[in-house]
Amino acid sequence: MNVNIQTVHFDADSKLVSYVEKKVSKIFQYHDRITKVDVFLKLDNVVHNIKDKIAEIKVHIPKCDIFVKHSSKSFEESFDVALDSIIMQIKRKKERLAA
């Protein structure tokens, strides 16, 4: 189980990185075959004054990749919404495999 956190257009402080790592660790309880999780934190509209914070999560499961992207005014909010969505998709995928 490999967790990869990347930041684009900025350097994340340790508080944000530890927040993301703590939350991502909960994903592994929903599916036992998750091999890798990629988290991308990005700043959008860097040229303009408005800077939306984008969180992208990609979960690698054998024969399946799940991807979620969400943007809002804070990284924590973007990440939480994306994480909730990815957990819902993982549960759905596991139910389909069990049926």
C-alpha positions as semicolon CSV with decimal commas, in nm:
position;residue;x (nm);y (nm);z (nm)
1;M;0,000;0,000;0,000
2;N;0,170;0,307;-0,130
3;V;0,048;0,663;-0,069
4;N;0,186;0,937;-0,292
5;I;0,109;1,305;-0,220
6;Q;0,205;1,565;-0,479
7;T;0,155;1,941;-0,473
8;V;0,136;2,154;-0,787
9;H;0,211;2,530;-0,799
10;F;0,289;2,550;-0,425
11;D;0,473;2,383;-0,137
12;A;0,246;2,222;0,123
13;D;0,318;2,272;0,490
14;S;0,364;1,968;0,713
15;K;0,024;2,022;0,878
16;L;-0,160;1,979;0,545
17;V;0,048;1,675;0,448
18;S;-0,011;1,502;0,783
19;Y;-0,385;1,582;0,757
20;V;-0,401;1,417;0,413
21;E;-0,195;1,115;0,524
22;K;-0,416;1,060;0,829
23;K;-0,736;1,072;0,622
24;V;-0,599;0,857;0,337
25;S;-0,506;0,579;0,579
26;K;-0,879;0,524;0,638
27;I;-0,935;0,426;0,272
28;F;-0,758;0,093;0,320
29;Q;-1,028;-0,040;0,556
30;Y;-1,289;-0,027;0,275
31;H;-1,105;-0,251;0,029
32;D;-0,828;-0,499;0,100
33;R;-0,674;-0,499;-0,250
34;I;-0,583;-0,130;-0,281
35;T;-0,226;-0,115;-0,409
36;K;-0,162;0,258;-0,444
37;V;-0,324;0,593;-0,367
38;D;-0,218;0,913;-0,546
39;V;-0,323;1,249;-0,404
40;F;-0,271;1,568;-0,603
41;L;-0,321;1,909;-0,442
42;K;-0,328;2,192;-0,695
43;L;-0,384;2,566;-0,712
44;D;-0,610;2,670;-0,999
45;N;-0,612;3,010;-1,170
46;V;-0,263;3,098;-1,047
47;V;-0,245;3,388;-1,293
48;H;-0,565;3,547;-1,164
49;N;-0,652;3,662;-0,813
50;I;-0,903;3,381;-0,758
51;K;-0,722;3,069;-0,645
52;D;-0,937;2,761;-0,614
53;K;-0,786;2,469;-0,429
54;I;-0,819;2,138;-0,615
55;A;-0,785;1,793;-0,462
56;E;-0,755;1,488;-0,687
57;I;-0,747;1,134;-0,554
58;K;-0,665;0,829;-0,763
59;V;-0,700;0,483;-0,607
60;H;-0,540;0,185;-0,780
61;I;-0,714;-0,148;-0,734
62;P;-0,623;-0,447;-0,955
63;K;-0,826;-0,423;-1,279
64;C;-0,974;-0,090;-1,169
65;D;-0,867;0,269;-1,109
66;I;-1,097;0,514;-0,932
67;F;-1,045;0,887;-0,979
68;V;-1,213;1,183;-0,806
69;K;-1,151;1,557;-0,845
70;H;-1,303;1,836;-0,636
71;S;-1,232;2,207;-0,595
72;S;-1,326;2,461;-0,329
73;K;-1,177;2,751;-0,135
74;S;-0,968;2,532;0,101
75;F;-0,761;2,218;0,051
76;E;-0,915;2,048;0,353
77;E;-1,269;2,094;0,222
78;S;-1,173;1,983;-0,130
79;F;-0,992;1,678;0,002
80;D;-1,274;1,577;0,242
81;V;-1,540;1,591;-0,031
82;A;-1,318;1,399;-0,273
83;L;-1,238;1,140;-0,005
84;D;-1,607;1,087;0,076
85;S;-1,678;1,038;-0,293
86;I;-1,392;0,793;-0,341
87;I;-1,501;0,589;-0,037
88;M;-1,853;0,568;-0,178
89;Q;-1,718;0,447;-0,514
90;I;-1,491;0,190;-0,347
91;K;-1,787;0,052;-0,149
92;R;-1,997;0,034;-0,466
93;K;-1,719;-0,143;-0,654
94;K;-1,671;-0,396;-0,375
95;E;-2,047;-0,466;-0,361
96;R;-2,053;-0,534;-0,737
97;L;-1,762;-0,775;-0,707
98;A;-1,929;-0,958;-0,419
99;A;-2,259;-0,997;-0,605
